[in-house]
Amino acid sequence: MRLEISCQDRLGITQDVLDILVSHQIDLRGIEIDEVGKIYLNFPTIKFEDFQHLMPKIRKIAGIEDVKTTAFMPIEREQNQLKALLKTLPDPVFSVDPKGRIILVNDEVLNQLDKSKSEILGEEIGDYIKGFNISRWLEGKSVSAQVQRIRFLEQDYLADILPVMIPDLGGANIVAGAVVMLKSELRLGQQLTVFHQASLDSFISVQAQSKLMKKVIAEAKRMAELDGPMIIFGETGTGKELIAKACHEASRRCGGQFLILNCGSIPDDVIENELFGRVSGSVGETQSKVGLLELAQGGTLFLDEIAEMSTQLQVKLLHVLQNNSYRRTGENTEKIVDVRIICSTQQDLGKLVQQGQFREDLYYRLNVLGLVLPPLRERKSDILPLAERFLKQHSLKLGRRAPKLSKACNDYILAYPWPGNVRQLENALYRAVSLLEGNELEKEHIRVPSCSTVTSFVAEEFTGNLDEEVKRYEKDILARLYPSFPSTRQLAKKLGLSHTAVANKLREYGINKHTVNI
């Protein structure tokens, strides 16, 4: 039987309780006193009549507030929880005393050694673990946690060796033993594999506090479930590649590769070889090359800056999208391809089509699923959370504590227009935290190019009248909002106008799904 007694902090109150037990000739098995004013008693089960007399006597003691039965003593609960934890751990775990003698093992140790617990307890841990002298370590002047490579049953393991400390009366720590947890190469490999796999929510790394960005993420998640071509529009540094990869990891193709080709950084002939591959003997080549389309089979190919692709390559890419096949350079036979194409651009493809710089048929083939990433200046509620995240990430890499942002610094990064968007913000903070000597970032630590924090709505070469300039500004606002609110009713609600007024303005300015990237 176990009792839980709630009481006041009074000198002698525990002795008064024990005296009552003695008067009833109750053999006390255990007693615990915690810091929150509770006494726990453990004694053999007594008859109901005796128990009825015992409880009122304890309650009458001065300072006793409540008495009730309990299923466990605190130490019993902790011991049972520890045993359950050890039992379920899939890795071998030893606990030793200050002399290195084994006092506790889990089931995995018993299974691997094929011994009973009685055969192992009391033995030296050095008889089983080679490569690190745990007994000598425990006898050292400064005992700290260790990670060591050891041998157990003739196999290599990574051992976490953790000291068990108990405070003495003076507050100093006394070494009471150690816990040794072993991790095999196989288990480490399994854990690393899981660590590098995509999370359940592949978009968790995308900061989305603003309503605008939350809407973008919701659309991206729906697009990720589909398998058609996708194109992501956005200024430099807005995170187009990050979104593309998140879409891949959230798709049925997540088991395949996610490969990237930047169409604006390499010449046409190199892009063609990289994309389609080549066979030996073509154009004097002595070695064959596997193209990205083949390497990404079953996965996703991300074509960054698709607007930079030449007209000749646009034709070949269109063939891939229409026929799901391609030819390697120097080869006559077609190869079947199963790859999802995701593209990105920071240019207005609609204008490029009108100017004859981008094929119209390819534009409509790619723009089946279009996503527009807003610039950072249009999602201000994401700026501070992004800044906090970058500060933590870079501080962790630099092995230092993450600094705080001063009020002036907060105001400055919120007001700055960030023409380089998220990438510029991250780079500016990385530089600041790398050179910072204190624990607080000030405005002066953020080094970015001078840029007016007030947007000028009137062009410097303005020569028209007020009505023309207002219309230009009005058109620009409608064109910017239309991709996020493609329904005239949604846009009217956003702007606080009637549906008819917004529809007339969109018609007047020629803003529709064909002229604006959606």
MISEPA-321611 format. One line per field, with one value per residue (C-alpha): residue number from 1; residue in one letter; x, y, z. Coordinates in nm, 3 decimals, m for minus. Example, Ala and Ser with C-alpha at 12.3 -4.5 7.8 and 13.67 -1.06 7.14 Angstrom:
// MISEPA-321611
nr = 1_2
rest = A_S
east = 1.230_1.367
north = m0.450_m0.106
up = 0.780_0.714
This chain:
// MISEPA-321611
nr = 1_2_3_4_5_6_7_8_9_10_11_12_13_14_15_16_17_18_19_20_21_22_23_24_25_26_27_28_29_30_31_32_33_34_35_36_37_38_39_40_41_42_43_44_45_46_47_48_49_50_51_52_53_54_55_56_57_58_59_60_61_62_63_64_65_66_67_68_69_70_71_72_73_74_75_76_77_78_79_80_81_82_83_84_85_86_87_88_89_90_91_92_93_94_95_96_97_98_99_100_101_102_103_104_105_106_107_108_109_110_111_112_113_114_115_116_117_118_119_120_121_122_123_124_125_126_127_128_129_130_131_132_133_134_135_136_137_138_139_140_141_142_143_144_145_146_147_148_149_150_151_152_153_154_155_156_157_158_159_160_161_162_163_164_165_166_167_168_169_170_171_172_173_174_175_176_177_178_179_180_181_182_183_184_185_186_187_188_189_190_191_192_193_194_195_196_197_198_199_200_201_202_203_204_205_206_207_208_209_210_211_212_213_214_215_216_217_218_219_220_221_222_223_224_225_226_227_228_229_230_231_232_233_234_235_236_237_238_239_240_241_242_243_244_245_246_247_248_249_250_251_252_253_254_255_256_257_258_259_260_261_262_263_264_265_266_267_268_269_270_271_272_273_274_275_276_277_278_279_280_281_282_283_284_285_286_287_288_289_290_291_292_293_294_295_296_297_298_299_300_301_302_303_304_305_306_307_308_309_310_311_312_313_314_315_316_317_318_319_320_321_322_323_324_325_326_327_328_329_330_331_332_333_334_335_336_337_338_339_340_341_342_343_344_345_346_347_348_349_350_351_352_353_354_355_356_357_358_359_360_361_362_363_364_365_366_367_368_369_370_371_372_373_374_375_376_377_378_379_380_381_382_383_384_385_386_387_388_389_390_391_392_393_394_395_396_397_398_399_400_401_402_403_404_405_406_407_408_409_410_411_412_413_414_415_416_417_418_419_420_421_422_423_424_425_426_427_428_429_430_431_432_433_434_435_436_437_438_439_440_441_442_443_444_445_446_447_448_449_450_451_452_453_454_455_456_457_458_459_460_461_462_463_464_465_466_467_468_469_470_471_472_473_474_475_476_477_478_479_480_481_482_483_484_485_486_487_488_489_490_491_492_493_494_495_496_497_498_499_500_501_502_503_504_505_506_507_508_509_510_511_512_513_514_515_516_517_518
rest = M_R_L_E_I_S_C_Q_D_R_L_G_I_T_Q_D_V_L_D_I_L_V_S_H_Q_I_D_L_R_G_I_E_I_D_E_V_G_K_I_Y_L_N_F_P_T_I_K_F_E_D_F_Q_H_L_M_P_K_I_R_K_I_A_G_I_E_D_V_K_T_T_A_F_M_P_I_E_R_E_Q_N_Q_L_K_A_L_L_K_T_L_P_D_P_V_F_S_V_D_P_K_G_R_I_I_L_V_N_D_E_V_L_N_Q_L_D_K_S_K_S_E_I_L_G_E_E_I_G_D_Y_I_K_G_F_N_I_S_R_W_L_E_G_K_S_V_S_A_Q_V_Q_R_I_R_F_L_E_Q_D_Y_L_A_D_I_L_P_V_M_I_P_D_L_G_G_A_N_I_V_A_G_A_V_V_M_L_K_S_E_L_R_L_G_Q_Q_L_T_V_F_H_Q_A_S_L_D_S_F_I_S_V_Q_A_Q_S_K_L_M_K_K_V_I_A_E_A_K_R_M_A_E_L_D_G_P_M_I_I_F_G_E_T_G_T_G_K_E_L_I_A_K_A_C_H_E_A_S_R_R_C_G_G_Q_F_L_I_L_N_C_G_S_I_P_D_D_V_I_E_N_E_L_F_G_R_V_S_G_S_V_G_E_T_Q_S_K_V_G_L_L_E_L_A_Q_G_G_T_L_F_L_D_E_I_A_E_M_S_T_Q_L_Q_V_K_L_L_H_V_L_Q_N_N_S_Y_R_R_T_G_E_N_T_E_K_I_V_D_V_R_I_I_C_S_T_Q_Q_D_L_G_K_L_V_Q_Q_G_Q_F_R_E_D_L_Y_Y_R_L_N_V_L_G_L_V_L_P_P_L_R_E_R_K_S_D_I_L_P_L_A_E_R_F_L_K_Q_H_S_L_K_L_G_R_R_A_P_K_L_S_K_A_C_N_D_Y_I_L_A_Y_P_W_P_G_N_V_R_Q_L_E_N_A_L_Y_R_A_V_S_L_L_E_G_N_E_L_E_K_E_H_I_R_V_P_S_C_S_T_V_T_S_F_V_A_E_E_F_T_G_N_L_D_E_E_V_K_R_Y_E_K_D_I_L_A_R_L_Y_P_S_F_P_S_T_R_Q_L_A_K_K_L_G_L_S_H_T_A_V_A_N_K_L_R_E_Y_G_I_N_K_H_T_V_N_I
east = 0.000_0.122_0.005_0.052_0.039_0.014_0.143_0.291_0.665_0.681_0.971_0.889_0.580_0.738_0.827_0.466_0.347_0.605_0.501_0.144_0.272_0.476_0.172_m0.018_0.283_0.313_0.642_0.755_0.916_0.999_0.955_1.009_0.983_0.969_1.023_0.657_0.533_0.446_0.539_0.511_0.487_0.520_0.408_0.242_m0.132_m0.325_m0.678_m0.959_m1.058_m0.702_m0.682_m1.006_m0.849_m0.511_m0.629_m0.818_m0.522_m0.284_m0.529_m0.547_m0.173_m0.110_m0.003_m0.147_m0.368_m0.467_m0.405_m0.482_m0.367_m0.141_m0.042_0.331_0.602_0.783_1.103_0.906_0.746_1.083_1.237_0.954_0.975_1.352_1.314_1.048_1.274_1.575_1.368_1.243_1.576_1.708_2.073_2.287_2.296_2.513_2.508_2.815_2.915_3.216_3.449_3.326_3.122_2.799_2.487_2.223_2.181_1.893_1.744_1.950_2.273_2.135_2.022_2.357_2.566_2.323_2.358_2.124_2.124_2.270_2.571_2.651_2.573_2.877_3.129_3.381_3.255_3.610_3.554_3.300_3.397_3.745_3.916_3.836_3.919_3.596_3.724_4.029_3.804_3.576_3.877_4.000_3.995_3.756_3.491_3.301_3.082_3.270_3.200_3.436_3.476_3.489_3.473_3.186_3.155_3.430_3.233_3.288_3.039_3.006_2.974_2.811_2.968_2.783_2.879_2.610_2.651_2.494_2.526_2.674_2.571_2.800_2.647_2.948_2.893_3.008_3.061_2.817_2.891_2.817_2.577_2.722_2.504_2.631_2.538_2.634_2.738_2.413_2.198_2.390_2.336_1.963_1.929_2.127_1.907_1.593_1.749_1.815_1.473_1.206_0.993_0.619_0.569_0.834_0.726_0.814_1.141_0.952_0.872_0.507_0.360_0.208_m0.133_0.016_0.286_0.045_m0.172_0.132_0.229_m0.127_m0.123_0.223_0.107_m0.183_0.046_0.295_0.031_m0.007_0.242_0.218_0.489_0.517_0.669_0.763_0.780_0.964_1.239_1.593_1.634_1.266_1.322_1.215_1.453_1.346_0.980_1.061_1.245_0.963_0.716_0.935_0.961_0.584_0.510_0.488_0.831_1.002_1.188_1.357_1.625_1.580_1.831_1.899_2.014_2.073_1.989_2.148_2.496_2.636_2.656_2.397_2.613_2.702_2.339_2.235_2.492_2.400_2.029_2.012_2.350_2.562_2.698_3.066_3.179_2.938_3.113_3.450_3.358_3.535_3.317_2.945_2.767_2.445_2.211_2.009_1.684_1.809_1.956_1.630_1.421_1.130_1.217_1.213_1.427_1.440_1.527_1.633_1.602_1.418_1.385_1.758_1.724_1.790_1.513_1.682_1.680_1.326_1.215_1.383_1.237_0.891_0.943_1.021_0.707_0.481_0.616_0.784_1.091_1.423_1.741_2.094_2.341_2.472_2.196_1.902_1.681_1.436_1.454_1.134_1.150_0.948_1.049_0.851_0.975_0.967_1.096_1.164_1.218_1.246_1.140_0.795_0.757_0.438_0.632_0.912_0.654_0.518_0.874_0.945_1.216_1.029_0.820_0.450_0.373_0.638_0.508_0.157_0.292_0.497_0.245_m0.006_0.070_0.204_0.311_0.413_0.647_0.600_0.907_1.006_0.891_0.534_0.541_0.677_0.534_0.776_1.088_1.146_1.072_1.312_1.575_1.539_1.570_1.883_2.043_1.988_2.112_2.430_2.505_2.481_2.728_2.965_2.937_2.802_2.483_2.229_2.229_1.916_1.793_1.772_1.456_1.638_1.766_1.416_1.274_1.554_1.524_1.145_1.172_1.451_1.306_1.543_1.585_1.775_1.488_1.536_1.884_2.002_1.853_2.027_2.364_2.343_2.267_2.540_2.797_2.664_2.664_3.007_3.170_2.960_3.146_2.852_2.516_2.290_2.268_2.233_2.131_2.498_2.585_2.355_2.562_2.345_2.357_2.196_1.835_1.551_1.304_1.026_0.898_0.864_0.546_0.633_0.900_1.189_1.119_0.755_0.618_0.247_m0.044_m0.179_m0.460_m0.217_0.016_m0.270_m0.385_m0.032_m0.012_m0.361_m0.272_0.045_m0.146_m0.407_m0.139_0.048_m0.260_m0.429_m0.213_m0.311_m0.676_m0.761_m1.136_m1.281_m1.497_m1.192_m1.001_m1.298_m1.323_m0.949_m0.965_m1.298_m1.459_m1.764_m1.731_m1.842_m1.585_m1.296_m1.414_m1.426_m1.077_m0.929_m1.089_m0.962_m0.603_m0.606_m0.534_m0.644_m0.515_m0.346_m0.153_m0.057_0.143_m0.081
north = 0.000_0.350_0.683_1.035_1.295_1.666_1.880_2.210_2.261_2.210_2.080_1.735_1.668_1.359_1.219_1.267_1.058_0.785_0.771_0.686_0.402_0.265_0.281_0.067_m0.170_m0.102_m0.209_0.083_m0.030_0.309_0.684_0.973_1.347_1.586_1.960_2.056_1.948_1.581_1.270_0.928_0.611_0.248_m0.027_m0.373_m0.381_m0.369_m0.470_m0.234_m0.183_m0.079_0.147_0.323_0.411_0.508_0.770_0.998_0.997_1.113_1.383_1.522_1.596_1.972_2.080_1.779_1.899_1.577_1.201_0.960_0.632_0.629_0.357_0.435_0.592_0.859_0.651_0.344_0.542_0.674_0.327_0.174_0.449_0.401_0.025_0.068_0.313_0.082_m0.218_m0.052_0.101_m0.092_m0.009_m0.177_0.026_m0.035_0.143_0.113_0.216_0.444_0.141_0.045_m0.253_m0.321_m0.250_m0.231_m0.344_m0.342_m0.636_m0.561_m0.629_m0.959_m1.060_m0.982_m1.145_m1.438_m1.423_m1.378_m1.059_m1.239_m1.346_m0.986_m0.771_m0.704_m0.775_m0.519_m0.334_m0.351_m0.724_m0.641_m0.299_m0.250_0.063_0.299_0.250_0.353_0.270_0.499_0.773_0.752_0.790_1.102_1.452_1.593_1.349_1.482_1.323_1.129_1.004_0.718_0.448_0.114_m0.261_m0.471_m0.838_m0.785_m0.510_m0.135_0.085_0.454_0.491_0.782_0.767_0.991_1.044_1.014_1.297_1.330_1.656_1.626_1.833_2.116_2.135_1.982_1.694_1.343_1.086_0.802_0.602_0.626_0.526_0.381_0.376_0.194_0.268_0.027_0.137_m0.011_0.185_0.506_0.457_0.400_0.715_0.927_0.800_0.901_1.236_1.321_1.208_1.469_1.569_1.498_1.862_1.942_2.309_2.347_2.521_2.795_3.092_3.187_3.418_3.663_3.593_3.636_3.373_3.133_3.150_3.078_2.775_2.641_2.664_2.506_2.210_2.147_2.176_1.935_1.660_1.701_1.584_1.844_2.098_2.384_2.731_2.955_3.331_3.558_3.812_3.703_3.564_3.496_3.121_2.970_2.675_2.615_2.598_2.372_2.128_2.134_2.051_1.758_1.625_1.654_1.470_1.102_1.148_1.217_0.886_1.002_1.265_1.642_1.778_2.140_2.302_2.677_2.781_3.125_3.037_2.805_2.807_2.637_2.342_2.269_2.294_2.054_1.796_1.843_1.813_1.539_1.367_1.247_0.925_0.863_0.965_1.259_1.582_1.430_1.319_1.006_0.941_0.910_1.135_1.065_1.365_1.510_1.387_1.032_1.084_1.241_0.948_0.905_1.234_1.608_1.833_2.199_2.435_2.762_3.083_2.917_3.256_3.241_2.922_2.966_2.922_2.606_2.441_2.561_2.353_2.043_2.099_2.138_1.800_1.641_1.788_1.685_1.334_1.233_1.135_1.280_1.197_1.216_1.414_1.185_0.926_0.847_0.646_0.811_0.754_0.751_0.988_1.000_1.328_1.618_1.955_2.255_2.586_2.926_3.276_3.630_3.771_3.838_3.548_3.699_4.005_3.788_3.595_3.922_4.028_3.696_3.599_3.303_3.044_3.090_2.717_2.638_2.918_2.773_2.420_2.525_2.762_2.488_2.528_2.877_3.004_3.363_3.420_3.767_3.982_4.022_4.386_4.265_4.013_4.226_4.006_3.734_3.952_3.934_3.558_3.500_3.715_3.522_3.191_3.299_3.432_3.100_2.894_3.095_3.130_2.754_2.704_2.959_2.798_3.106_3.222_3.382_3.762_3.969_4.237_4.585_4.791_5.019_4.718_4.566_4.889_4.918_4.569_4.608_4.938_4.833_4.721_4.419_4.420_4.091_3.949_3.652_3.572_3.928_3.928_3.600_3.715_4.047_3.872_3.612_3.888_4.076_3.779_3.662_3.995_4.074_4.101_4.160_3.988_4.241_4.340_4.711_4.891_4.973_4.602_4.547_4.641_4.670_4.905_5.241_5.229_5.462_5.305_5.514_5.385_5.651_5.598_5.865_5.793_6.039_6.099_6.180_6.414_6.333_6.482_6.370_6.161_5.962_5.900_5.788_5.543_5.410_5.354_5.200_4.959_4.857_4.781_4.573_4.380_4.301_4.183_3.994_3.676_3.636_3.737_3.616_3.631_3.979_3.927_3.839_4.138_4.369_4.254_4.307_4.663_4.756_4.821_4.686_4.382_4.588_4.865_4.616_4.425_4.751_4.854_4.512_4.535_4.892_4.799_4.464_4.264_3.900_3.543_3.570_3.890_3.834_3.540_3.342
up = 0.000_m0.081_0.057_m0.081_0.199_0.114_0.400_0.509_0.557_0.937_1.140_1.283_1.070_0.912_1.256_1.369_1.074_1.143_1.511_1.405_1.185_1.474_1.704_1.452_1.422_1.048_0.889_0.668_0.342_0.198_0.239_m0.003_0.056_m0.238_m0.261_m0.319_0.024_m0.020_0.178_0.014_0.225_0.116_0.355_0.335_0.268_0.597_0.685_0.592_0.958_1.049_0.744_0.850_1.185_1.036_0.785_1.031_1.271_0.999_0.885_1.240_1.250_1.243_0.895_0.708_0.420_0.241_0.250_m0.034_m0.176_m0.483_m0.730_m0.737_m0.530_m0.739_m0.750_m0.863_m1.145_m1.258_m1.242_m1.444_m1.703_m1.729_m1.765_m2.034_m2.221_m2.202_m2.305_m2.624_m2.731_m3.034_m2.946_m2.675_m2.350_m2.042_m1.706_m1.482_m1.131_m1.053_m1.078_m1.425_m1.305_m1.495_m1.289_m1.565_m1.928_m2.173_m2.364_m2.677_m2.481_m2.353_m2.703_m2.865_m2.592_m2.560_m2.182_m1.887_m1.682_m1.379_m1.587_m1.688_m1.384_m1.168_m1.444_m1.571_m1.878_m2.013_m2.065_m2.335_m2.476_m2.626_m2.752_m2.464_m2.095_m1.922_m1.572_m1.613_m1.759_m1.452_m1.221_m1.401_m1.252_m1.513_m1.632_m1.934_m2.203_m2.470_m2.820_m2.903_m3.164_m2.982_m3.049_m2.918_m3.017_m3.278_m3.454_m3.468_m3.284_m3.208_m2.830_m2.646_m2.298_m2.054_m1.687_m1.419_m1.168_m0.821_m0.621_m0.272_0.031_m0.075_m0.422_m0.602_m0.845_m0.756_m1.032_m0.962_m1.277_m1.647_m1.921_m2.242_m2.556_m2.864_m3.225_m3.503_m3.851_m3.987_m3.739_m3.808_m4.180_m4.132_m3.922_m4.168_m4.452_m4.265_m4.173_m4.537_m4.657_m4.726_m4.430_m4.428_m4.523_m4.781_m4.773_m4.404_m4.495_m4.683_m4.462_m4.508_m4.245_m4.492_m4.646_m4.992_m4.937_m4.764_m5.075_m5.295_m5.083_m5.092_m5.472_m5.491_m5.281_m5.517_m5.820_m5.660_m5.668_m6.045_m6.304_m6.579_m6.668_m6.422_m6.448_m6.156_m6.211_m5.972_m5.929_m5.852_m5.502_m5.433_m5.382_m5.712_m5.682_m5.320_m5.423_m5.719_m5.494_m5.238_m5.517_m5.622_m5.265_m5.219_m5.545_m5.635_m5.796_m5.463_m5.489_m5.809_m5.855_m5.857_m6.110_m6.206_m6.531_m6.548_m6.903_m6.870_m6.753_m7.023_m7.407_m7.628_m7.734_m7.373_m7.263_m7.538_m7.429_m7.063_m7.131_m7.395_m7.366_m7.658_m7.807_m7.876_m8.223_m8.249_m8.351_m8.276_m7.925_m7.806_m7.501_m7.453_m7.204_m7.018_m7.028_m6.743_m6.900_m6.865_m6.518_m6.395_m6.522_m6.279_m6.109_m6.180_m6.399_m6.300_m6.588_m6.428_m6.632_m6.920_m7.096_m7.172_m7.375_m7.748_m8.006_m8.139_m7.798_m7.736_m8.034_m7.894_m7.548_m7.702_m7.872_m7.535_m7.376_m7.665_m7.730_m7.403_m7.604_m7.721_m7.911_m7.779_m7.990_m8.266_m8.220_m8.451_m8.218_m7.978_m7.605_m7.400_m7.104_m6.783_m6.623_m6.485_m6.615_m6.381_m6.519_m6.370_m6.502_m6.373_m6.710_m6.857_m7.101_m7.239_m7.357_m7.495_m7.697_m7.841_m7.926_m8.097_m7.849_m7.700_m7.883_m7.826_m7.849_m7.585_m7.364_m7.359_m7.316_m7.012_m6.860_m6.777_m6.407_m6.342_m6.001_m5.920_m5.625_m5.478_m5.405_m5.042_m5.032_m5.095_m4.809_m4.525_m4.249_m4.364_m4.332_m3.955_m3.925_m4.215_m4.045_m3.718_m3.903_m4.091_m3.773_m3.595_m3.891_m3.947_m3.576_m3.537_m3.823_m3.668_m3.325_m3.154_m2.985_m3.217_m3.169_m3.121_m3.360_m3.211_m3.261_m3.508_m3.700_m3.713_m3.851_m4.107_m4.256_m4.269_m4.458_m4.697_m5.037_m5.078_m5.457_m5.420_m5.212_m4.974_m5.104_m5.041_m4.691_m4.605_m4.741_m4.556_m4.227_m4.280_m4.323_m4.021_m3.783_m3.906_m3.816_m3.509_m3.177_m2.943_m2.896_m3.069_m3.434_m3.496_m3.814_m3.883_m3.905_m4.206_m4.511_m4.822_m5.121_m5.065_m5.171_m5.092_m4.852_m5.008_m5.339_m5.610_m5.805_m6.061_m6.320_m6.337_m6.708_m6.633_m6.901_m6.908_m6.717_m6.379_m6.529_m6.743_m6.449_m6.223_m6.490_m6.529_m6.156_m6.145_m6.426_m6.245_m5.924_m6.107_m6.302_m5.980_m5.789_m6.073_m6.049_m5.681_m5.737_m6.091_m6.022_m6.072_m5.764_m5.552_m5.686_m5.631_m5.269_m5.218_m5.356_m5.201_m5.540_m5.718_m5.942_m6.245_m6.179_m6.157_m6.467_m6.666_m6.554_m6.639_m6.983_m7.030_m6.944_m7.129_m6.815_m6.844_m6.819_m7.158_m7.087_m6.722_m6.583_m6.349
